Amino acid sequence: MSIIEFIEAREILDSRGNPTVEVDVILEDGSMGR
């Protein structure tokens, strides 16, 4: 099981100009997902 070390969220605009949420997640082993 992976342990989450860090989460950062931000509001961005998608291709149509609608606000949406983008999130970066960093796991204990250094893996990153967006």
A tleap script that builds the chain and sets N, CA, C and O, in Angstrom:
source leaprc.protein.ff14SB
mol = sequence {
  NMET SER ILE ILE GLU PHE ILE GLU ALA ARG
  GLU ILE LEU ASP SER ARG GLY ASN PRO THR
  VAL GLU VAL ASP VAL ILE LEU GLU ASP GLY
  SER MET GLY CARG
}
set mol.1.N position { 0.842 -1.186 0.000 }
set mol.1.CA position { 0.000 0.000 0.000 }
set mol.1.C position { 0.882 1.242 0.000 }
set mol.1.O position { 1.872 1.304 0.729 }
set mol.2.N position { 0.528 2.221 -0.809 }
set mol.2.CA position { 1.286 3.469 -0.914 }
set mol.2.C position { 0.784 4.487 0.098 }
set mol.2.O position { -0.411 4.578 0.377 }
set mol.3.N position { 1.722 5.246 0.639 }
set mol.3.CA position { 1.381 6.295 1.599 }
set mol.3.C position { 1.567 7.649 0.922 }
set mol.3.O position { 2.616 7.919 0.337 }
set mol.4.N position { 0.548 8.494 1.003 }
set mol.4.CA position { 0.597 9.831 0.414 }
set mol.4.C position { 1.408 10.743 1.323 }
set mol.4.O position { 1.137 10.847 2.519 }
set mol.5.N position { 2.409 11.405 0.741 }
set mol.5.CA position { 3.254 12.335 1.481 }
set mol.5.C position { 2.808 13.784 1.303 }
set mol.5.O position { 2.940 14.589 2.224 }
set mol.6.N position { 2.279 14.123 0.119 }
set mol.6.CA position { 2.002 15.530 -0.194 }
set mol.6.C position { 0.875 15.609 -1.219 }
set mol.6.O position { 0.837 14.835 -2.175 }
set mol.7.N position { -0.036 16.545 -1.010 }
set mol.7.CA position { -1.107 16.823 -1.967 }
set mol.7.C position { -1.181 18.332 -2.157 }
set mol.7.O position { -1.191 19.091 -1.187 }
set mol.8.N position { -1.233 18.761 -3.420 }
set mol.8.CA position { -1.402 20.186 -3.726 }
set mol.8.C position { -2.473 20.307 -4.802 }
set mol.8.O position { -2.387 19.656 -5.843 }
set mol.9.N position { -3.476 21.133 -4.557 }
set mol.9.CA position { -4.565 21.332 -5.515 }
set mol.9.C position { -4.595 22.786 -5.955 }
set mol.9.O position { -4.259 23.694 -5.194 }
set mol.10.N position { -5.007 22.984 -7.207 }
set mol.10.CA position { -5.128 24.346 -7.730 }
set mol.10.C position { -6.298 24.402 -8.692 }
set mol.10.O position { -6.680 23.389 -9.278 }
set mol.11.N position { -6.859 25.570 -8.850 }
set mol.11.CA position { -7.934 25.773 -9.815 }
set mol.11.C position { -7.318 26.246 -11.128 }
set mol.11.O position { -6.536 27.197 -11.145 }
set mol.12.N position { -7.670 25.582 -12.222 }
set mol.12.CA position { -7.199 25.966 -13.546 }
set mol.12.C position { -8.399 26.096 -14.474 }
set mol.12.O position { -9.513 25.715 -14.116 }
set mol.13.N position { -8.170 26.634 -15.662 }
set mol.13.CA position { -9.222 26.725 -16.678 }
set mol.13.C position { -8.994 25.626 -17.710 }
set mol.13.O position { -7.880 25.460 -18.209 }
set mol.14.N position { -10.050 24.874 -18.032 }
set mol.14.CA position { -9.923 23.839 -19.055 }
set mol.14.C position { -9.961 24.468 -20.447 }
set mol.14.O position { -10.004 25.691 -20.575 }
set mol.15.N position { -9.946 23.639 -21.484 }
set mol.15.CA position { -9.874 24.147 -22.857 }
set mol.15.C position { -11.083 24.982 -23.258 }
set mol.15.O position { -11.011 25.753 -24.216 }
set mol.16.N position { -12.184 24.840 -22.544 }
set mol.16.CA position { -13.381 25.638 -22.829 }
set mol.16.C position { -13.485 26.873 -21.938 }
set mol.16.O position { -14.443 27.640 -22.043 }
set mol.17.N position { -12.506 27.062 -21.069 }
set mol.17.CA position { -12.521 28.215 -20.181 }
set mol.17.C position { -13.281 27.987 -18.888 }
set mol.17.O position { -13.523 28.931 -18.136 }
set mol.18.N position { -13.661 26.737 -18.620 }
set mol.18.CA position { -14.375 26.421 -17.380 }
set mol.18.C position { -13.382 26.135 -16.261 }
set mol.18.O position { -12.373 25.467 -16.487 }
set mol.19.N position { -13.654 26.630 -15.058 }
set mol.19.CA position { -12.760 26.323 -13.937 }
set mol.19.C position { -12.849 24.844 -13.573 }
set mol.19.O position { -13.932 24.259 -13.539 }
set mol.20.N position { -11.689 24.257 -13.302 }
set mol.20.CA position { -11.618 22.861 -12.878 }
set mol.20.C position { -10.469 22.726 -11.884 }
set mol.20.O position { -9.730 23.686 -11.665 }
set mol.21.N position { -10.312 21.570 -11.291 }
set mol.21.CA position { -9.294 21.351 -10.267 }
set mol.21.C position { -8.209 20.434 -10.816 }
set mol.21.O position { -8.501 19.401 -11.420 }
set mol.22.N position { -6.947 20.825 -10.599 }
set mol.22.CA position { -5.798 19.990 -10.930 }
set mol.22.C position { -5.089 19.686 -9.616 }
set mol.22.O position { -4.908 20.577 -8.786 }
set mol.23.N position { -4.687 18.433 -9.424 }
set mol.23.CA position { -4.084 18.022 -8.154 }
set mol.23.C position { -2.773 17.295 -8.418 }
set mol.23.O position { -2.709 16.430 -9.291 }
set mol.24.N position { -1.724 17.640 -7.669 }
set mol.24.CA position { -0.471 16.890 -7.661 }
set mol.24.C position { -0.450 16.047 -6.394 }
set mol.24.O position { -0.763 16.535 -5.308 }
set mol.25.N position { -0.080 14.777 -6.538 }
set mol.25.CA position { 0.033 13.873 -5.395 }
set mol.25.C position { 1.419 13.239 -5.436 }
set mol.25.O position { 1.826 12.708 -6.470 }
set mol.26.N position { 2.143 13.289 -4.328 }
set mol.26.CA position { 3.453 12.657 -4.229 }
set mol.26.C position { 3.373 11.568 -3.167 }
set mol.26.O position { 2.924 11.802 -2.045 }
set mol.27.N position { 3.822 10.364 -3.549 }
set mol.27.CA position { 3.779 9.225 -2.646 }
set mol.27.C position { 5.092 9.080 -1.896 }
set mol.27.O position { 6.091 9.715 -2.230 }
set mol.28.N position { 5.071 8.237 -0.881 }
set mol.28.CA position { 6.219 8.001 -0.019 }
set mol.28.C position { 7.458 7.572 -0.811 }
set mol.28.O position { 8.577 7.933 -0.448 }
set mol.29.N position { 7.266 6.802 -1.891 }
set mol.29.CA position { 8.405 6.318 -2.678 }
set mol.29.C position { 8.877 7.322 -3.728 }
set mol.29.O position { 9.773 7.012 -4.513 }
set mol.30.N position { 8.283 8.530 -3.754 }
set mol.30.CA position { 8.678 9.573 -4.685 }
set mol.30.C position { 7.864 9.612 -5.963 }
set mol.30.O position { 8.051 10.517 -6.777 }
set mol.31.N position { 6.972 8.663 -6.162 }
set mol.31.CA position { 6.106 8.664 -7.343 }
set mol.31.C position { 5.190 9.875 -7.305 }
set mol.31.O position { 4.726 10.290 -6.244 }
set mol.32.N position { 4.935 10.444 -8.504 }
set mol.32.CA position { 4.069 11.620 -8.585 }
set mol.32.C position { 2.950 11.367 -9.575 }
set mol.32.O position { 3.153 10.739 -10.615 }
set mol.33.N position { 1.774 11.858 -9.244 }
set mol.33.CA position { 0.639 11.777 -10.152 }
set mol.33.C position { -0.045 13.121 -10.224 }
set mol.33.O position { -0.021 13.899 -9.271 }
set mol.34.N position { -0.663 13.389 -11.381 }
set mol.34.CA position { -1.379 14.660 -11.554 }
set mol.34.C position { -2.725 14.357 -12.159 }
set mol.34.O position { -3.514 15.270 -12.400 }
savepdb mol mol.pdb
quit
